């Protein structure tokens, strides 16, 4: 009964944030993450962590801050974020990250998680697994969101006739990734493209690209996404993805895995 009531304020806060988000969505439209491209997202991250640290100073004297750093706030925000993510995933809506209701609930969850990490910031052995898990999760959530501004995805259509130096984004704008690709051969059975890479002032070289085995080149991951025939010539459709924040996300995931392993190693055996 007490635990159920303790979550009430959290769900009320989530409902209020969702309502404010709906109003913002209708008034100004979805968030354009490109306004937070580097170094804006790095500055936003620095400001966010600084604010969390400053706010934590008044934790003992402010009931609202203590509540934000508790399960009473964390559980409703986690449930709400998970529910929205599942719903948008089932419906195939790819604009979740730009929806204001989702953004506000996501910010609420990461704020609660950040304050919890600061509250438990102690490097005693028994506390290490907790810190690794929660700080790792904080890094994953924040860097995955802020990294959206710097993530680039292009499409390049290559053929056997000549090297292709240009690619286009989802709005049809053209870009030059710094190299050219020419199709040498495509295996329809294995869905693999044999490609020749051309770079300024460098000798051409060969690479292979398949659906589950992308090739990394100049910071771009090249994925096989399609294949077609136009007239007498075959073309391979490639996706070029660059996400400079991905290493930080991987670091957070590694910390979470390390936290799980540390928890197993430091767990005290049950008394008989």
N, C-alpha and C positions, 0 to 999 in steps of 0.2 A: 504493500500500500504506500509506504513512505517513498520507496524507490520509484514507483509509478508516478507519484505526484511530483517528484524531483525533476522528472523529464518534461513536465508540462510547460514550464517557462521556456525550455529549449525549443519545443515545437511551436510555441506561440511566436518566438523570435524568428524561426524559420518561415512561418506563414507571413509574418510582417515583411521580411526580406523578399520573399517571393512576390508579394504584392507590390512593393516598391520597384522591384525589377520589372514587373509587368508594365507598370506605368512608364518607366524609362524606355522599355522596348517599344511601346506605342508612341512615345513622345519623340525620341531621337533615333530609334532604330538600333540594330545590333552594334556591339562594340567592334570597332575596326582596330584589330591588334597591331596593325602596321604602325600606328602612332607611337607604339612602345618599342620600336626596333632599337638595336644597339646604338648608343649607350643608354638610351632611355630606360630599357628594362633592367639594366644593371643598377642604375640610379634608383629605380623604384624598389628593387630588392634591398639595397642598402638602407633606404629610408624605412622600409617595412620592418627590417630587423632592428634598426635603431629605435623606432617607435615602440616595438614590443619590449625592448630592454628598458626603456624609460618608464613605460607603463607598469612594468613588473616591480619597479621600486615602490609603488604605492599599493602593491597587492594586499599586504596585511591590513591596510587601513581602508580598503575599498571592497565592499561586498561584491560588486559587479565584476571586478577583475578576478576575484577569487572564484566566482562562479564560471567565468569564461575559461579558467584553467582547470575545470573539473569535468568529470564524466557527465554531469547533468547537462552541460553544453555540448560536449564532444559527441556523445552518442546520437542525439537528434540530428546533428549536422552530418555525421557520417551516414546515417540512414537516409537522410534526405538527398545527399549527394549521390549515394549509390542508387537510390530509386530513380532519380532524374536521369542518371547515366544509362541505366538499364532501359528505361522507357524510350529515350532517344535512340539507343542502340537497336531496339526491336523495330522501331518505326523507320529506321534508316536515315534519320535526320543528322546530317554532318555539321550542323551549325550550333551544336550544343555549347561549345566553348565561347561563342559570341553572344549567347543569350544572357541578358542582364540578370534574370532571376537565378540562373545557374551560377553566374559569376559572383553574385553577392553571397549566395549560400556557400560556395567554394571558399570565398574570402573569410567567411565566418568560421568555417572548419579549420582552415590553415592558421587563423589567428588563435583559435582555441588550442590547436596543437602546438603552436610556437610558444604560447604562454605556459603550457604544460611542460615543455622541454626546459624552459628557463627555471620554472619552479623546482624541477627535479634535478637541476644541474649540480651534480655531485659525483666525483670520480671514485667513489668507493666501489670496491669490487662487485658487490651485490647489485649496484645500480648501473653498471656498465651495459648489461644487455638492454635495459630499459632505454638508456640514452641512445645506443646504437640503433635500436628499432624506431624510436620516435623521431630522432634527428634525421635519420635516413629517410623516413617517410616524409618529413617536412621538406627535405631537399627535393625529393621526387615530385611532390605536389607543386611546390613553388616554381621549380625550374621547368617543369613540364608546361606550366601555364605561361610563364613569362617567355619561354622559348618559342611560343607560337609566333611571336612577332618577327623572329629571325628565321623561322623555318621556311624554306623555299622548295617548291615542287614544280618541275617543268616537264614538258612532254617533247620528245625528239623523235621524228620519223626519219629513219635512215634507209637507204637503198644501196644497190650494188653499182649504181652509175657514177656517183661522185661523193666525196666526203661532205657530211652535213655539219655546218658550223653553228647553226641556229636552233634554238628551242623556244617554246612558247609556254606561258603560264595559263592558269584556268580562265583568265580574262582575255586571252589572245594576244597579250603583249609579247614581243620577241626579245630574246636574250642571247648573248654569246657566252657560254660557260667557260671559254678559255681553251677548248679543244674541239676537234671534229671527229666524227665517227662515220665509218663506212661499213656497210654490211658485206661480209664475205660469203657467209652461208647461214641458212637457218634450218634447224632440224625440227620438223613438225612433230615427230614422235616424242622427242625429249623437250621440245619448246625451248631450245637453246640458240642464241645468236652468236656466231663467230664474227668478231668485229676487228677492224683496224683503227687504231687511234692515231690521230695526227695532232701535233702540237707545234706551235711556232718555235723555230730554231731547235728542233729535236727530231730524231729519226722515228718513223712510224713503228708501232709495235702492236701485237695481237692480244686480244682479251676475249673471254667468254662470259656471257651473261645469261642467267636463267631466272625463273620466277623466284625460287627459294635461295638462290646464290647470287646476290648482287655483287658488282665489282665497284670498289672504291677508287675514285680518280679525282684528284684536285679538290678533295673535300666533298665531292658528290658521290652518293651511292646510286649506282645505275641498276635499275630493275627491268626485267623483261615484262612488259604489260600487254603486248598484243602483236598480231601478225596479220598481214593482208596481202592481196595481190591487186595491183592496179595495171591493167593492160597486160603487157608482156613482162612486167617487172614485179618483183616481190619487195615488200617493205617490212621492216621490223619497227614496232612502236615501243619506245623505251621511256621509262619514268626516271627522272633525275631528281634526287632528294638531297637537300643539305640542311642539317639541323645542328648548329654549333653548340647548342645546350645539351645535346644528347649525352656527352661524356659525364656531365654533372648528374643527370638522371641515373645513369649507370652506376655512378659512385654512390648515390643514395640507395639504390637497390643492393649494392654490395654491402653497405653498412647494415641494412636490414637482415641480410643473410648472415653476416658476421654476428649480429645481435642474437639471432636464433641459435647459432652454433655456441656462442658464449653462454647463453642461457642453459643449454644442455650440459655444458662442461662445468658450470658453477652451481648447478642445481644440487641441493643437498639430498642425499638418499633418505627415503622415508624410514622412520624408526619402526623397528619391529616390536 
